[in-house]
Amino acid sequence: MPIVRIPTPLRSYTQNLAEVKVEGATVGDVLRGLEQTCPGIGTRLFDDKGGLKRYVNVFHNDEDIRFLQNLQTPVTDADTLSIIPAIAGG
């Protein structure tokens, strides 16, 4: 199963786990499976249309999924997905 790395601000949804294994054939499948495993986390990741929120970045291994096939990016059991919330400052 792919591993999803959870950032500190979202760990309250994962019982403080930094990594969660979730089944899925694509990045979208894995992230939707994460919502089933960790209820409530999906509202922090997805917008009303089912896409990722603008300020949520997801990396498939070391590649930003926006430069791959976005939520349709295929995953294998050996892959790692990292959720990285955008940081703004000024």
MOZINOR-V288773 format. One record per residue. N is the residue number from 0. RES is the residue in one small letter. SS is DSSP state (A for helix, B for strand, O for the rest). PHI is phi in whole degrees, 0 to 359 (none if undefined). Layout:
BEGIN
N&RES&SS&PHI  N&RES&SS&PHI
END
This chain:
BEGIN
0&m&O&none  1&p&B&297  2&i&B&259  3&v&B&249  4&r&B&274  5&i&O&255  6&p&O&288  7&t&A&309  8&p&A&297  9&l&A&257  10&r&A&290  11&s&A&296  12&y&A&277  13&t&O&247  14&q&O&57  15&n&O&69  16&l&O&283  17&a&O&277  18&e&B&221  19&v&B&227  20&k&B&269  21&v&B&221  22&e&O&285  23&g&O&165  24&a&O&266  25&t&B&229  26&v&A&302  27&g&A&299  28&d&A&300  29&v&A&295  30&l&A&292  31&r&A&291  32&g&A&295  33&l&A&298  34&e&A&297  35&q&A&291  36&t&A&285  37&c&O&232  38&p&O&307  39&g&O&101  40&i&O&291  41&g&A&299  42&t&A&293  43&r&A&275  44&l&A&257  45&f&B&254  46&d&O&273  47&d&O&296  48&k&O&265  49&g&O&90  50&g&O&270  51&l&B&291  52&k&O&296  53&r&O&305  54&y&O&268  55&v&B&253  56&n&B&252  57&v&B&234  58&f&B&248  59&h&B&263  60&n&O&57  61&d&O&248  62&e&B&249  63&d&B&295  64&i&A&296  65&r&A&294  66&f&A&260  67&l&O&251  68&q&O&247  69&n&A&53  70&l&A&291  71&q&A&273  72&t&O&298  73&p&B&293  74&v&O&232  75&t&O&239  76&d&O&297  77&a&O&272  78&d&O&275  79&t&B&235  80&l&B&252  81&s&B&242  82&i&B&266  83&i&B&234  84&p&B&289  85&a&O&292  86&i&O&243  87&a&O&245  88&g&O&203  89&g&O&188
END
